[in-house]
Amino acid sequence: MTKVRVACIQTDICLCHKEKNVKNAIYMVRQAISEGAEVIVLPEVFSTGFCYDHISGSSESPEGPTLKILSDLTKESNCVIISSIIEKEQSMEEEKYFNLGFCLDTGVVTGTYRKTHLFMREKQYFTPGSMIVPISLQSKDLVIGLQICYELRFPEVARKLSLMGADILVTVAEFPKPRKELWQTLVRARAIENQIPHIACNRTGSDPDSSFFGSSMIVDASGEVKKEAGEEESILIYDIDTAQTSDVRETITVLKDLRTDIY
């Protein structure tokens, strides 16, 4: 597969109001599907925001209702949806919570990723994940490299995903004001240094602690910004040509020239 139509959906998120957020996301996902989108990305913890005060009630397992609703939609529409939710893992001894990235592919959870680098207040509530592995789609000849928000600051994450065969880098985020220029720079840098298309999906709106600038982006393998949102809710649609990645990597052989013997 060389060309795939992707959609980056920038939503506002009403803190702790899962039903409202999921309903809004589904409405916008259906709009993207009507425009032919095959791979659709939503912001980080799109269904609840960082609902720390009611984390037990807002969290769920990958088999819970939120992923079931979205999974049914991917089956009905033959598409892929990528985002993250607050995951609860229950054992006899304790409850653990994770920022769980997920990839739903035509009715199936094809892969999950527990955020490995936790940012500030997240450390009080979440357990970090312990594995960085790309996700292979079952309906398309594509491999997704999924990272979550703060991990944009760690070039090692994107580099590992790229070296492990990711075709498209995806970042789901709640990147707040005033760090818009930082976001734009990091999003492009991760694409440029790995010569990989990058879908970076941020939220907009505000919660009691932060406000968000949006600026979701789709960047090609050369680092050129192909689509960028403003601060409003939006849907970015773009046809990514994965064949361009090979051309870019053959022109400037960054990955071949890595000196793994000295770093």
HELIX and SHEET records of a PDB file:
HELIX    1   1 LYS A   18  SER A   34  1                                  17    
HELIX    2   2 TYR A   52  HIS A   54  5                                   3    
HELIX    3   3 ILE A   55  SER A   58  1                                   4    
HELIX    4   4 PRO A   65  SER A   77  1                                  13    
HELIX    5   5 GLU A  122  TYR A  125  1                                   4    
HELIX    6   6 CYS A  149  ARG A  153  5                                   5    
HELIX    7   7 PRO A  155  LEU A  163  1                                   9    
HELIX    8   8 LYS A  180  ASN A  194  1                                  15    
HELIX    9   9 ALA A  243  THR A  251  1                                   9    
SHEET    1   A 6 VAL A 108  ARG A 114  0                                        
SHEET    2   A 6 GLU A  95  ASP A 105 -1                                        
SHEET    3   A 6 VAL A  80  GLN A  90 -1                                        
SHEET    4   A 6 VAL A  39  VAL A  41  1                                        
SHEET    5   A 6 LYS A   3  GLN A  10  1                                        
SHEET    6   A 6 SER A 234  ASP A 241 -1                                        
SHEET    1   B 6 ILE A 135  SER A 136  0                                        
SHEET    2   B 6 VAL A 143  ILE A 148 -1                                        
SHEET    3   B 6 ILE A 168  VAL A 172  1                                        
SHEET    4   B 6 HIS A 198  CYS A 201  1                                        
SHEET    5   B 6 MET A 217  VAL A 219 -1                                        
SHEET    6   B 6 VAL A 225  GLU A 228 -1                                        
SHEET    1   C 2 THR A 204  SER A 206  0                                        
SHEET    2   C 2 SER A 211  PHE A 213 -1                                        
END                                                                             
